[in-house]
Amino acid sequence: MADFDLVLTGRVVLTDAVIDAGYVAIRNGLIERIGAGEPPAAAERHDFGQAYVMPGAIDAQVHSRSQKGQEDFVWSTRAAAAGGVTTIVDMPYDDGVLICTPERLAQKAAEASQQARVDFALYATVDPKVGASAIPSLAVAGAAGFKFSTFETHPDRFPRIPTPLLHDCFAAVAREGLIAGVHNENDETVRAAIAAVQASGRTDYRAHGLSRPAYTEALATAEVYELAAATGCSGHIVHCSIGRGYDMCAAYRAQGFDTTIEACIHYLILSEEDDVGRLGGKAKINPPVRGRAERDRLWHHLAAGNITVVSTDHVSWSEERKTDPDMLKNASGVPGLEVLYALLLKGLLDRDLSPSFAARLLAANPARLFRLGHRKGALELGRDADIVVMAHRPGRYDAAQSGHNIVQWSPYQGMDLTYRPVATFLRGIMVFDGKDAGAPGAGQFVRPAPAGKA
């Protein structure tokens, strides 16, 4: 009689070590044994040889519904499964619906459950016209964190939260034991820089970076961390393109504050000189992709342990919204779910860094951040058997050819990859076999653990 439902063998990647001839044994969707050498008997076994057996990623920043009638969870989670992402954390800024009430969050969770191929958690936010009063009920409804912005992308869909209200929101979130994640760009200084660029008549690829200089990001980051310090809230920067931001986060942490910071994969892979010039609007992201020197600083911070999480900030805008010759007229954001794991792993191995960094940055740390560590985030006993197998499959990335993306473009199109997902397991069930993704409806809404139990 088999001891386990499923056993996977390969190079098992833990947060602090790699077991070269390792195995993971699974029963009832949970990890029940990890070891080296001869694996135990199981009803089903997959031998992956020299491939890496790694924890499924938790993508901390996904926008499945930014464009009405476009992507939705049926496509975002398809790309996720194909990329080894087993949980997505979706943003609250849906086209036409701001997720700022418990009723809206519950409706989104119900709709997503019908579509999702992998598990999902949900950010909530507030309506600045209403204030912080809904935060406790949103937490009860299952919000994994609260997202705010110091910049007004849109007054209704993506509003700025003024500083006094942001303070009150942080205080309310702190009482719920959750994180306050913030889009970190100073509104006043960005608007002044945009006006200056427009007055100059500049419309080429450089216009975007000039319209959002590094100091505008640093100012907002300092504001977020000071509000976290003042309220006792867990303050999280949801994307940082500049080394200065990671310096600040580390400094606040050294002072005893619970500050965290996120590097989107595009800031680690792309540069203004090499990529924005050739891609134009398809590389327009807020905050902007910076130059090579700034990208190198981010890798230094990653190696030093100063980056908490790596995410995608995934959004699949239709192509006509990313190809205007006037750089500033394009929508901001790029897709990345299908290649998040492959890109980060390549970057690590190219720099002689351990794949355990990926286990921490893509799984363990985001699980801790969103209070999901009671179920998710690591190859550890008792956790959900969310696993990706990354095998050596060199080749160039082709977003259109894969068939797992609603859009046929990617800023990573044509990039050389070395390791790619050949299998993704969600709670011990294969949801990607190296070619096809599983059916919609397999994913579940994941709620944070009660305070102190994550």
C-alpha positions in Angstrom: 0.0 0.0 0.0 1.3 3.5 -0.9 2.4 5.7 1.9 1.6 8.9 0.0 -0.6 10.2 -2.7 2.2 11.8 -4.7 6.0 12.0 -4.6 8.1 14.4 -6.6 11.9 13.9 -6.9 14.6 16.3 -8.1 16.8 19.1 -6.7 14.5 20.3 -3.9 14.9 24.0 -3.2 14.2 25.1 0.3 14.5 28.7 1.6 18.0 28.0 3.0 19.3 25.0 1.1 19.1 22.8 -2.0 18.7 19.0 -1.6 20.3 17.7 -4.7 18.8 14.2 -4.7 15.7 15.1 -2.9 12.0 14.3 -2.7 8.7 15.9 -1.6 6.0 13.5 -0.4 2.4 14.7 -0.5 -0.8 13.5 1.2 -4.3 15.1 0.9 -2.8 18.1 -0.8 -0.3 18.9 1.9 3.4 18.4 2.2 4.1 15.5 4.6 7.7 14.6 4.1 10.8 16.1 2.6 14.1 14.2 2.4 17.0 12.9 0.4 17.8 9.6 -1.1 15.3 6.8 -1.7 11.8 8.3 -1.8 8.9 6.6 0.0 6.1 4.7 -1.9 3.3 6.7 -3.4 0.3 6.2 -5.6 1.8 8.6 -8.1 5.4 9.5 -8.6 7.1 12.0 -10.9 10.9 11.8 -11.4 12.3 15.2 -12.4 16.0 14.3 -12.4 18.2 17.4 -12.2 15.3 19.9 -12.4 14.6 22.2 -9.5 11.6 21.3 -7.4 10.6 24.7 -5.9 7.7 26.3 -3.9 5.0 27.7 -6.1 5.3 31.5 -6.4 3.0 34.0 -4.7 2.8 36.9 -7.1 2.2 39.9 -4.7 0.9 42.3 -7.4 -1.5 41.4 -10.2 -4.1 43.5 -12.0 -6.5 41.0 -13.5 -9.3 43.5 -14.2 -7.6 46.8 -15.1 -9.2 46.9 -18.5 -12.8 45.9 -18.7 -13.5 43.1 -21.2 -9.9 42.2 -21.4 -7.9 39.8 -19.2 -9.8 38.8 -16.1 -8.9 35.8 -13.8 -9.5 33.2 -16.5 -6.4 34.5 -18.4 -4.3 35.9 -15.6 -4.3 32.6 -13.7 -3.7 30.7 -16.9 -0.4 32.6 -17.4 0.2 32.1 -13.6 -0.1 28.3 -13.8 2.2 28.2 -16.9 4.7 30.3 -15.0 4.8 28.4 -11.8 2.8 31.0 -9.8 0.3 29.1 -7.6 -1.2 32.1 -5.8 -1.9 35.6 -7.1 -2.6 38.6 -5.0 -5.0 40.8 -7.0 -5.1 44.6 -6.8 -8.3 46.5 -5.9 -8.4 48.9 -8.8 -10.7 47.1 -11.2 -12.0 49.0 -14.2 -15.3 50.5 -13.1 -15.3 48.9 -9.6 -13.1 50.1 -6.7 -12.8 47.3 -4.2 -13.6 49.4 -1.1 -16.6 47.6 0.5 -17.0 44.1 1.9 -19.8 43.5 -0.6 -17.6 44.3 -3.5 -14.7 42.2 -2.2 -17.1 39.2 -1.7 -18.5 39.6 -5.2 -15.0 39.7 -6.7 -14.0 36.6 -4.8 -17.1 34.7 -5.9 -16.5 35.7 -9.6 -12.8 34.9 -9.5 -13.5 31.5 -7.9 -15.4 30.5 -11.1 -12.5 31.5 -13.3 -9.3 31.0 -11.4 -6.9 28.1 -12.3 -4.7 28.9 -9.3 -5.4 30.2 -5.8 -5.8 33.9 -5.2 -5.9 36.5 -2.4 -7.3 40.0 -2.7 -6.2 43.5 -1.7 -8.8 46.0 -0.7 -8.7 49.8 -0.6 -10.7 52.8 0.5 -12.8 55.4 -1.2 -11.1 58.7 -0.1 -14.6 60.3 -0.1 -15.7 57.8 2.6 -12.5 57.4 4.6 -11.1 54.5 6.7 -14.4 53.3 8.2 -14.7 50.2 6.0 -11.3 48.8 6.8 -12.5 46.5 9.7 -15.3 45.0 7.7 -13.0 44.5 4.7 -10.6 42.6 6.9 -13.4 40.4 8.1 -14.4 39.8 4.5 -10.9 38.3 3.9 -8.7 41.2 2.5 -5.1 40.0 2.6 -3.9 43.6 2.8 -4.8 47.2 1.9 -3.5 49.1 -1.1 -3.3 52.9 -1.2 -1.6 55.4 -3.5 0.2 58.7 -2.9 -0.4 59.5 -6.6 -3.8 60.0 -8.3 -3.8 57.8 -11.4 -7.6 58.2 -11.7 -9.9 60.0 -9.2 -12.3 57.0 -9.1 -10.5 53.9 -10.3 -7.1 54.6 -8.7 -7.4 57.6 -6.4 -4.8 59.3 -4.3 -5.2 59.0 -0.5 -4.3 62.4 1.0 -1.6 62.2 3.8 -4.0 62.9 6.8 -6.4 60.2 5.6 -3.5 57.9 4.8 -2.4 58.2 8.5 -5.9 57.2 9.6 -5.9 54.3 7.2 -2.6 53.0 8.5 -3.8 53.2 12.0 -6.9 51.2 11.2 -4.9 48.6 9.2 -2.5 48.2 12.1 -5.4 47.3 14.4 -6.3 44.5 11.9 -2.7 43.1 11.9 -2.4 43.4 8.1 -0.1 45.3 5.7 -0.6 48.7 4.1 0.9 48.5 0.7 1.4 51.8 -1.1 2.0 53.0 -4.7 4.9 55.4 -3.9 5.1 58.5 -6.1 4.7 62.0 -4.8 1.7 63.5 -6.5 2.7 67.2 -6.5 6.3 66.7 -7.8 5.3 64.1 -10.4 2.6 66.5 -11.8 5.2 69.3 -12.0 7.7 67.1 -13.8 5.0 65.9 -16.3 4.0 69.5 -17.0 7.7 70.4 -17.6 8.2 67.5 -20.0 5.0 68.4 -21.9 6.0 72.0 -22.1 9.3 71.0 -23.6 7.6 69.2 -26.4 9.4 65.9 -25.8 7.4 62.8 -26.6 10.1 60.1 -27.1 10.8 57.2 -24.8 12.9 59.4 -22.4 9.8 61.5 -21.7 8.5 59.0 -19.2 11.6 58.7 -17.0 12.0 62.5 -17.1 8.3 63.0 -16.0 8.9 60.8 -12.9 12.4 61.5 -11.6 13.8 59.3 -8.9 13.4 61.8 -6.1 9.6 61.8 -6.6 9.6 58.1 -5.7 12.0 58.6 -2.7 9.8 61.4 -1.3 6.7 59.1 -1.3 8.7 56.2 0.1 9.8 58.3 3.1 6.2 59.4 3.7 5.0 55.8 3.8 7.6 54.7 6.2 7.1 57.7 8.5 3.4 57.0 8.6 4.1 53.3 9.4 6.5 54.4 12.2 3.9 56.8 13.6 1.0 54.3 13.6 2.7 50.9 14.2 1.4 49.7 10.9 3.3 47.2 8.7 4.3 49.6 5.9 5.0 48.1 2.5 6.3 49.7 -0.7 4.7 47.8 -3.6 7.3 48.7 -6.2 10.6 50.4 -6.0 12.8 51.2 -9.0 15.6 53.0 -7.1 18.3 51.8 -4.8 17.6 54.7 -2.4 14.2 53.1 -1.6 15.9 49.9 -0.4 18.4 51.9 1.7 15.4 53.6 3.4 13.6 50.3 4.1 16.7 48.7 5.6 17.2 51.8 7.8 13.7 51.8 9.2 13.9 48.0 9.8 17.2 48.6 11.7 15.2 51.0 13.9 12.7 48.3 14.7 9.9 49.2 12.4 8.0 46.6 10.3 8.9 48.0 6.9 9.0 45.9 3.7 9.7 46.6 0.0 9.0 45.0 -3.3 11.0 44.8 -6.5 9.0 44.1 -9.7 10.8 41.8 -12.0 11.0 44.5 -14.8 13.2 46.6 -12.6 15.7 43.7 -12.2 15.6 42.7 -15.9 15.0 45.8 -18.1 16.9 49.1 -18.3 16.1 52.5 -19.9 19.1 52.4 -22.2 18.7 48.8 -23.4 15.0 48.3 -23.4 12.7 51.3 -23.1 14.2 52.9 -26.2 13.4 49.9 -28.4 10.1 49.0 -26.7 8.6 52.5 -26.3 5.1 52.4 -24.7 5.4 48.6 -24.2 8.0 49.4 -21.5 6.0 52.3 -19.9 5.6 51.4 -16.2 5.0 53.5 -13.0 7.5 54.1 -11.5 9.6 54.0 -14.6 12.2 51.5 -15.6 15.5 53.2 -14.7 19.0 53.0 -16.2 21.5 50.2 -16.0 23.3 51.7 -12.9 20.0 51.7 -10.9 19.3 48.1 -12.0 22.7 47.0 -10.8 22.0 48.7 -7.4 18.8 46.6 -7.1 20.7 43.3 -7.7 23.2 44.4 -5.0 20.3 45.0 -2.6 18.8 41.6 -3.5 22.0 39.8 -2.7 22.3 41.7 0.5 18.8 40.7 1.6 17.3 44.1 1.4 14.5 43.2 -1.1 11.5 41.6 0.6 9.5 40.4 -2.4 9.8 40.1 -6.2 6.6 40.5 -8.1 5.3 41.3 -11.6 2.8 44.2 -11.2 1.2 42.2 -14.1 -1.4 43.8 -16.3 -2.3 42.8 -19.9 -3.3 46.0 -21.7 -4.5 45.6 -25.2 -1.8 46.5 -27.7 -3.4 49.7 -28.9 -3.1 51.1 -25.4 0.7 50.5 -25.4 1.8 51.7 -28.9 1.2 55.5 -29.0 4.2 57.3 -30.4 3.7 59.9 -27.7 5.2 58.0 -24.7 3.2 59.7 -22.0 -0.1 58.7 -23.7 0.4 55.0 -23.2 -1.1 53.0 -20.4 1.3 52.0 -17.7 2.1 48.4 -16.9 3.2 45.2 -18.5 2.3 41.4 -18.4 4.8 39.1 -16.7 3.2 36.2 -14.9 4.3 33.5 -17.3 8.0 34.4 -17.0 8.4 35.8 -13.5 10.0 32.6 -12.1 12.1 31.9 -15.2 13.4 35.5 -15.4 14.3 35.6 -11.7 15.9 32.2 -11.7 18.0 33.1 -14.7 19.1 36.3 -13.1 20.1 34.5 -9.9 22.1 31.8 -11.6 23.8 34.2 -14.0 25.1 36.0 -10.9 26.1 32.8 -9.0 23.3 33.4 -6.5 21.4 30.4 -4.9 18.0 29.4 -6.2 17.0 29.6 -2.5 16.7 33.4 -3.1 13.8 32.6 -5.4 12.2 30.4 -2.8 12.3 33.3 -0.3 11.5 36.2 -2.6 8.7 34.5 -4.6 7.2 32.3 -1.9 8.2 32.5 1.7 8.4 36.2 2.1 5.1 37.1 0.3 3.4 34.4 2.3 4.6 36.1 5.5 3.7 39.5 4.1 0.1 38.6 3.4 -0.3 36.5 6.5 -0.7 33.3 4.4 2.2 31.4 6.0 -0.2 29.0 7.8 -0.9 27.5 4.3 1.4 28.8 1.7 5.0 29.8 0.8 7.5 27.0 1.3 8.3 23.4 0.9 7.6 22.7 4.6 5.6 20.1 6.4 1.9 20.9 6.7 1.9 23.5 4.0 -0.2 23.3 0.8 1.7 21.3 -1.9 2.0 24.3 -4.2 5.1 23.4 -6.3 6.7 24.3 -9.6 9.3 22.2 -11.3 11.9 24.3 -13.2 13.8 22.3 -15.8 16.7 23.3 -18.0 15.0 24.2 -21.2 17.1 26.9 -23.0 15.3 29.0 -25.6 13.9 32.4 -26.4 10.6 33.5 -24.8 7.7 34.0 -27.2 4.5 35.3 -25.5 2.4 34.7 -28.5 3.5 31.2 -29.2 2.9 29.8 -25.7 -0.9 30.4 -25.9 -1.2 31.2 -22.2 -1.5 35.0 -22.5 -4.5 37.1 -23.7 -2.1 39.5 -25.3 0.5 38.7 -28.0 3.1 41.1 -26.8 5.6 41.2 -23.9 8.5 43.4 -22.9 10.4 40.2 -22.5 9.7 38.9 -26.0 12.8 37.2 -27.5 14.8 37.1 -24.2 16.9 34.0 -23.6 15.7 31.8 -20.8 17.5 28.8 -19.3 15.0 27.2 -16.9 11.3 27.0 -17.5 8.3 25.4 -15.7 7.6 21.9 -16.8 5.0 21.1 -14.1 3.0 23.2 -11.7 1.1 21.6 -8.8 -1.6 23.3 -6.8 -2.4 21.6 -3.5 -0.9 18.4 -5.0 -2.9 18.5 -8.2 -1.1 19.2 -11.5 -2.4 22.5 -13.0 0.3 22.8 -15.7 2.0 19.9 -17.4 4.6 21.9 -19.4 2.2 22.5 -22.2 -1.4 22.9 -21.1 -2.9 24.7 -18.1 -5.7 23.2 -16.0 -9.4 24.2 -16.2 -10.9 27.3 -14.6 -12.4 26.8 -11.2 -9.5 25.0 -9.6 -8.3 28.0 -7.7 -9.6 29.0 -4.2 -9.9 32.3 -2.4 -7.2 32.4 0.2 -7.7 34.4 3.4 -5.0 35.6 5.8 -4.6 33.8 9.1 -5.9 35.5 12.2 -3.4 38.0 13.7 -0.5 36.2 15.2 -1.1 32.9 13.6 0.4 33.4 10.0 
